[in-house]
Amino acid sequence: MLKLWLRRTHLLLALVSGLFLICLSLTGALLIYAKDIQYLTQSDKWTVKPAASALDFDDLIKHVSASTKQPVTLLMPEQRSDLAWQLQLANNRYVSVNPYNGQVLHEYDYYSTIYGFTMALHRWLLYEDGDKNRPLRNWVSVCALILIIEILLGFYIWVKPKNRMKRLAIKRKAKFRVLMYQLHTVLGVYFLIPLILIAYTGMAFHWKEQTKTVLEFVMQGTVEERPKPPAVIPPLADTPLQVQKAFDNAQTVFPEGKLFRIYLPKKPTDNIGFRIENPGESHAYSWVWANPYSADIVASYDASQSSWTTQTWNFKYKFHIGDFAGPIVQLLWLLLALSPLFFTISGIYFWYKRHYK
């Protein structure tokens, strides 16, 4: 009787969330290679011909501001020499810029790009209300939680009967229905842990406090908060920003770090923030803050020296997208991302064949 109710619950959850899980599965798989697809299909907007050296940050920002008539609030340099740099403007639009001459290649809304559209569909199903809120992010997190429950139910259904190890075999010459059932079972068992962790890290994008609490309980540690730099006292006269000099000073703080993003001040009391990836980090979580008018360093944060719990928490983004160990892991993550699609369709197929022979 218990097994029957577990199967029914397993089916019911699949029916409730099936279409959304299929959507998340397909968009998650596409996001792994979405930027590469973007570069290949629209190379005139995202790639450049490398030159001897890029403009310094001050000249580049002046070129873009003069061209767009908008202040720059965010600068995203690239490690690859053949990629255009992305800058965000004060009106929340973005521009793709040739870093060697300052030419604006493309002005766009972030979520109109291949990558941005796919990410919006994956994270909040594209829906925004009149106040720019994204209420369906909660439903996406609920679907991720349902996926975890489905995986655990399926695992229990497999592990409870005897001879469970014999049912991990795949007989390629079996009938189609039997072959699909074997694949459903075997992949469900082998993908158990990575799929649960991928779903969990996906929930962490929106349910931050809840997932952080779970991690802190499991690891018996605390996720450290990033410090806040002191506010800037703006000068009385109109003083230009010294971005390049501030970056040169920031390099003396973390000489081996890689620059990830530059956050320019949106208010006169804001610092310039340099987000940097230090050796030993999975992603850029270290920071250096500088006074935008004097270029003096006011604060820094070395995330590579943070606690093990904090570094595990910081690793969630790279783990979720499979961008941490090269193309082989990305290919494996592609299979993992597509597996909920297979599980949902094959599960409904088994139910249909059982009731409508």
Summary of the structure (lengths in Angstrom):
residues: 357
radius of gyration: 24.4
end to end distance: 23.2
largest distance: 82.2
contacts: 1036
relative contact order: 0.12
helix: 54%
strand: 12%
